[in-house]
Amino acid sequence: MDTTSSPHSTHTVCVVGSINADLSVATEHLPQPGQTVRGGGLVIGSGGKSANQAVAASRLGASVSMVGAVGRDEHGGILRGALEREGIDTSWVQSFSDVATGTALITIDHEGENTIVVSPGANGVLCDRDIELARETIAQAAVLGLAFEVDDRVLLTAARIAHSSGGRVVLNPSPYRTPHPDLLAMVDLLVLNELELADMVGADLAEQSWEDICRVLFERFGIRRTVVTAGARGAIVLNHAGVGPDAQAPVVRIAPITVSAVDTTGCGDAFLGAVLAGLADGRTVVDAAHTAAAVAAYAATRRGTQSSYPTNAELQALLDSLDHDDVAAASAHCFGR
């Protein structure tokens, strides 16, 4: 979608989706099926893929609104307050009395790898009527961020509002399920990891060239722009036929920023939030992805999810401290520079 003549204010992001309480335990190694392992102390933090992405975008300077739901319980109050302290507008975060706040149970090993089980709670009862209440906020946003921890009807309603108003729709199909065709038709940018890509196009195709994957994503799903995240190996930006304002090479490799990871939980959401902030700031997808890779690297060096996300100043301090061939590229794309 060409948004050069869009009436939307720059820097405005609306994120529609999940808000969770993260219950985390660190352990020496992740348990195998049927195995019990000893862990450390329980840490309760703010999470939910969409809430994480909203916080990451806000810390990078975007003006962010959150549309979602919590339970009318202790966790719900804590999570709403945490979003508000980040400067995020929670006017359209519903509080439901008959369901608990969504919860994620996270186990983290000594290398920073993790397993996560999510109980959706209030996220599971968020419905299209709740999204309609936030119509004006969604319509005024330059960028809409969506992920798969809420119902398809919620995503479709939000995407239709943003799409018809000229906003850019960014979809993160995680946790993966088959995307609704009507939703994909409104997506301006797809952001997913390699496992989600294999689920979407098939494991055999996912092993083919990036050019072939780019072509199939367009021919099969109508997706013109995709970012595939690859963890410590960086990311790949796919741009079918070099169309639109981001007309660059069809395959652009985003080099990683090498750090010593202590906790990879939420790094994908950090990447997504940085992409949302970058697009709202008028950056190209490639520019936004360069900064997003650095943001995700920063998040991996600290424990927790939202608490690990950097401000622009913190991100630049990390880049200044590293001796790495690709730091200059990431630094050049850092927001505010």
KOLLO-104603 format. One record per residue (C-alpha): residue number from 0; x, y, z. Coordinates in Angstrom, 2 decimals, m for minus. Each point is the difference from the previous one (the first is absolute). Example, Ala and Ser with C-alpha at 12.3 -4.5 7.8 and 13.67 -1.06 7.14 Angstrom:
// residues 2
   seq        px        py        pz
     0     12.30     m4.50      7.80
     1      1.37      3.44     m0.66
***
This chain:
// residues 337
   seq        px        py        pz
     0      0.00      0.00      0.00
     1      1.35      3.44     m0.89
     2     m0.56      2.23      3.01
     3      1.88      3.06     m1.22
     4     m3.24      2.00     m0.14
     5     m1.47     m1.50      3.18
     6     m1.66      2.46      2.43
     7      1.29     m1.98      2.98
     8      2.35      1.65      2.49
     9      3.52     m1.36     m0.02
    10      1.23     m2.09      2.93
    11     m3.52     m1.32      0.80
    12     m0.32     m3.74      0.60
    13     m3.06     m1.99      1.06
    14      0.54     m3.54      1.26
    15     m3.00     m2.32      0.25
    16      0.45     m3.27      1.86
    17      1.18     m1.79      3.11
    18      0.93      1.19      3.47
    19      1.42     m2.66      2.35
    20      1.57     m0.43      3.39
    21      3.34     m1.78     m0.54
    22      0.86     m2.54      2.72
    23      3.67     m0.91     m0.53
    24      2.32     m2.52      1.63
    25      3.70     m0.45     m0.83
    26      1.47     m3.51      0.03
    27      3.25     m1.69     m1.01
    28     m1.63     m1.82     m2.92
    29     m3.48     m0.22     m1.49
    30     m1.96     m3.07      1.20
    31     m0.60     m2.92     m2.32
    32     m3.50     m1.53     m0.19
    33     m0.76     m1.64      3.35
    34      3.01      1.59      1.70
    35     m0.05      2.28      3.05
    36      2.87      2.48      0.40
    37      0.84      2.43      2.79
    38     m0.37      3.68     m0.83
    39      0.82      3.34      1.55
    40     m2.36      2.61      1.38
    41     m3.27      0.86     m1.72
    42      0.08      3.32     m1.85
    43     m3.28      1.69     m0.94
    44      0.25      2.44     m2.89
    45     m2.05      1.77     m2.64
    46     m0.39     m1.77     m3.34
    47     m2.23     m1.13     m2.82
    48      1.37      0.16     m3.54
    49     m1.98      3.07     m0.95
    50      0.60      1.86      3.26
    51      3.72     m0.77     m0.36
    52      0.03      1.44     m3.50
    53     m1.85      3.10      1.20
    54      2.58      0.60      2.75
    55      2.94     m0.51     m2.36
    56     m1.47      2.51     m2.46
    57     m0.77      2.54      2.72
    58      3.53     m0.13      1.43
    59      1.33      0.86     m3.44
    60     m2.08      3.16     m0.14
    61     m3.23     m1.07     m1.69
    62     m3.37      1.23      1.24
    63     m1.77     m3.28      0.80
    64     m3.57     m1.04      0.77
    65     m0.81     m3.50      1.29
    66     m3.28     m1.76     m0.73
    67     m0.55     m3.19      1.98
    68     m1.44     m1.52      3.18
    69      0.95     m1.05      3.52
    70     m1.91     m1.58      2.87
    71     m1.30      2.10      2.85
    72      2.60     m1.52      2.29
    73      3.36      0.87      1.56
    74      1.99     m0.92     m3.10
    75     m2.30      2.07     m2.19
    76      0.53      3.12      2.08
    77      3.77     m0.53      0.03
    78      0.16     m0.44     m3.77
    79     m2.15      3.03     m0.78
    80      2.14      2.11      2.32
    81      3.19     m1.27     m1.61
    82     m1.20      1.01     m3.47
    83     m1.04      3.43      1.22
    84      3.40      0.57      1.62
    85      1.52     m0.63     m3.43
    86     m2.10      2.85     m1.38
    87     m2.38     m2.33     m1.86
    88     m3.65      0.99     m0.40
    89     m2.13     m2.73      1.65
    90     m3.39      1.62     m0.60
    91     m1.09     m3.04     m2.01
    92      1.34     m2.72      2.30
    93     m3.14     m1.71      1.27
    94     m0.30     m1.48      3.52
    95     m2.14     m3.15      0.25
    96     m1.32     m1.21      3.37
    97     m0.84     m3.57     m1.03
    98      3.40     m1.14     m1.28
    99      3.59      0.12      1.23
   100      2.75      2.07     m1.55
   101      2.01     m1.91     m2.62
   102      3.06     m1.78      1.38
   103      3.24     m1.31     m1.54
   104      1.99     m2.70      1.82
   105      3.67      0.37     m1.00
   106      3.00     m2.22      0.73
   107      3.48      1.34     m0.83
   108      3.22     m2.07     m0.07
   109      3.59      1.08      0.70
   110      0.61      0.81     m3.69
   111     m3.00      2.33     m0.18
   112     m2.22     m2.37     m2.01
   113     m3.61     m0.35      1.13
   114     m3.28     m1.85     m0.19
   115     m3.33      1.81      0.36
   116     m3.56     m1.20      0.69
   117     m2.74      2.62     m0.29
   118     m3.42      0.02      1.68
   119     m1.95      2.60     m2.00
   120     m2.44      1.12      2.70
   121     m1.52      3.38     m0.87
   122      1.84      0.03     m3.34
   123     m2.20     m2.92     m1.06
   124     m3.26      1.87      0.56
   125      1.03      3.25     m1.69
   126     m2.43      0.33     m2.93
   127     m0.68      2.07     m3.09
   128     m2.44      2.23      1.91
   129      2.82      1.07      2.31
   130      2.06      0.94     m3.05
   131     m2.83      2.06     m1.46
   132      0.05      2.11      3.16
   133      3.57      0.97     m0.87
   134     m0.74      0.72     m3.66
   135      1.12      3.64      0.07
   136      3.30     m0.83      1.70
   137      0.79     m2.79     m2.47
   138     m1.01      2.13     m2.99
   139      2.29      2.85      1.05
   140      3.10     m2.17      0.49
   141      2.72      0.03     m2.66
   142      0.82     m3.65      0.77
   143     m2.07     m2.84      1.45
   144      1.75     m2.94      1.67
   145     m1.74     m3.39      0.22
   146      1.02     m3.40      1.41
   147     m1.74     m3.34      0.43
   148     m0.77     m0.15      3.74
   149     m3.54      1.25     m0.63
   150     m2.95     m1.18     m2.12
   151     m0.07      0.34     m3.79
   152     m3.12      2.17      0.19
   153      1.91      2.50      2.10
   154      2.87      0.10     m2.50
   155     m2.29      0.28     m3.02
   156     m2.02      2.84      1.51
   157      3.11      1.97      0.97
   158      1.68     m0.61     m3.37
   159     m3.09      1.13     m1.93
   160     m0.15      3.26      1.95
   161      3.70      0.75     m0.50
   162      0.08     m1.13     m3.63
   163     m3.04      2.07     m0.99
   164      1.49      3.03      1.76
   165      3.37     m0.22     m1.78
   166      2.01     m1.36      2.93
   167      2.71     m2.65     m0.46
   168     m0.86     m3.43      1.39
   169      2.87     m2.05      1.45
   170     m0.75     m3.63      0.84
   171      2.04     m2.27      2.25
   172     m1.67     m3.45     m0.39
   173      1.15     m1.31      3.39
   174     m0.83     m2.36      1.65
   175     m0.47     m1.40     m3.48
   176     m3.33     m1.04     m1.42
   177     m1.13      0.12     m3.62
   178     m0.68      3.68     m0.76
   179     m3.46      0.93     m1.23
   180      0.20      0.85     m3.74
   181     m1.99      3.20      0.52
   182      2.52      1.11      2.60
   183      2.99     m0.67     m2.25
   184     m1.64      2.08     m2.73
   185      0.27      3.04      2.28
   186      3.55     m0.59      1.27
   187      2.69      2.46     m1.10
   188      2.86     m1.74      1.81
   189      0.29     m3.55      1.32
   190      2.56     m0.60      2.76
   191      0.67     m3.57      1.12
   192      2.80     m2.32      1.08
   193      1.40     m2.98     m1.90
   194     m2.22     m2.56      1.76
   195     m3.11      2.02     m0.75
   196      1.15      0.38     m3.60
   197      0.35     m3.79     m0.30
   198     m3.52     m0.41      1.43
   199     m1.35      2.49     m2.51
   200      1.68     m1.12     m3.22
   201      1.02     m3.57      0.88
   202      3.29     m1.32      1.34
   203      1.29     m1.05     m3.43
   204     m0.53      3.43     m1.53
   205      1.45      1.74      3.06
   206      3.33     m1.64     m0.90
   207      0.00      1.55     m3.49
   208      1.54      3.30     m1.07
   209     m1.28      3.24      1.47
   210     m0.95      1.10     m3.50
   211     m2.23     m3.06     m0.38
   212     m1.56      0.56      3.41
   213     m0.67      3.64     m0.85
   214     m1.71     m1.04     m3.24
   215     m2.16     m2.66      1.70
   216     m1.08      2.35      2.79
   217     m1.31      2.35     m2.67
   218     m1.51     m2.59     m2.35
   219     m1.63     m2.10      2.73
   220     m0.91      2.63      2.59
   221      0.28      3.39     m1.72
   222      2.74      1.14      2.42
   223      2.35      2.54     m1.59
   224      2.24      0.82      2.97
   225      1.26     m2.39      2.66
   226      2.61      0.06      2.73
   227      1.26     m3.41      1.14
   228      1.80      0.11      3.34
   229      2.78     m2.52      0.58
   230      1.06      0.62      3.61
   231      3.76      0.26      0.39
   232      0.37     m0.10     m3.81
   233     m1.83      3.27     m0.55
   234     m2.95      0.37     m2.39
   235     m0.99     m0.05     m3.66
   236     m2.17      2.64     m1.70
   237     m1.93     m1.28     m3.03
   238     m1.49      2.51     m2.42
   239     m1.96     m1.43     m2.92
   240      0.71      1.75     m3.32
   241      1.51      3.00      1.78
   242     m3.36      1.73      0.30
   243     m1.08      3.02      1.98
   244      1.85      2.45      2.23
   245      2.42     m2.71      1.16
   246      1.06     m0.93     m3.54
   247      3.41     m1.51      0.62
   248      1.66     m3.32     m0.74
   249     m2.41     m2.96      0.18
   250      2.15     m1.61      2.72
   251      1.83      2.08      2.62
   252      1.96     m1.68      2.79
   253     m0.04      1.74      3.36
   254      3.18     m0.96      1.83
   255     m0.27     m0.82      3.72
   256      1.55      1.94      2.84
   257      2.03     m2.54      1.97
   258     m0.57      0.10      3.78
   259      0.18     m2.41      2.94
   260     m3.63     m1.05      0.43
   261     m1.41     m0.61      3.47
   262     m3.73     m0.19     m0.84
   263     m1.55     m0.15     m3.47
   264     m3.59      0.24      1.31
   265     m1.80      2.79     m1.82
   266      2.81      0.79     m2.43
   267     m2.29     m0.64     m2.96
   268     m2.50      2.45      1.46
   269      2.78      2.55      0.49
   270      0.80     m0.37     m3.70
   271     m3.67      0.46     m0.93
   272     m0.42      3.07      2.17
   273      3.05      1.59     m1.56
   274     m1.36     m0.69     m3.49
   275     m3.33      1.62      0.95
   276      1.80      3.06      1.38
   277      2.20      0.23     m3.06
   278     m2.87     m0.15     m2.48
   279     m1.96      2.58      2.02
   280      3.10      2.20     m0.14
   281     m0.05     m0.18     m3.80
   282      2.90     m2.46     m0.35
   283      0.18     m2.66     m2.68
   284     m0.43     m3.62      1.00
   285      3.74     m0.61     m0.47
   286      0.96      2.98      2.15
   287     m2.45     m1.04      2.72
   288      1.29     m3.59     m0.09
   289      3.61      1.14      0.52
   290     m0.98      1.78      3.20
   291     m2.33     m2.84      1.02
   292      2.88     m2.50     m0.13
   293      1.98      2.18      2.39
   294     m3.01      0.43      2.31
   295     m0.49     m3.77      0.16
   296      3.70     m0.49      0.74
   297     m0.19      2.52      2.86
   298     m3.04     m1.79      1.43
   299      1.87     m3.32      0.00
   300      2.64      1.42      2.34
   301     m2.51      0.56      2.82
   302     m2.46     m2.20      1.84
   303     m3.73      0.54     m0.38
   304     m2.12      1.08     m2.92
   305     m1.20      3.61      0.08
   306      2.59      0.90      2.62
   307      2.75     m0.96     m2.46
   308     m1.06      2.36     m2.80
   309      2.21      3.05     m0.67
   310     m0.65      3.66     m0.49
   311      1.80      1.65     m2.91
   312      2.72      1.21      2.37
   313      0.52     m3.46      1.50
   314      0.11     m1.56     m3.43
   315      2.60      2.46     m1.21
   316      2.11     m0.63      3.12
   317      0.04     m3.71     m0.84
   318      1.03      0.65     m3.59
   319      2.73      2.39      1.12
   320      1.40     m2.70      2.31
   321      0.31     m2.69     m2.66
   322      2.81     m0.66     m2.47
   323     m1.91     m1.59     m2.85
   324      0.05      0.42     m3.78
   325     m3.76      0.46     m0.18
   326     m0.44      2.40      2.91
   327      0.47      3.02     m2.28
   328     m2.94     m1.05     m2.17
   329     m2.30     m0.54      2.99
   330      1.17      3.23      1.63
   331     m0.66      2.00     m3.15
   332     m3.62     m1.16      0.04
   333     m0.53      0.59      3.73
   334     m3.11      2.13      0.55
   335      0.64      3.56      0.97
   336      3.30      0.20     m1.91
***
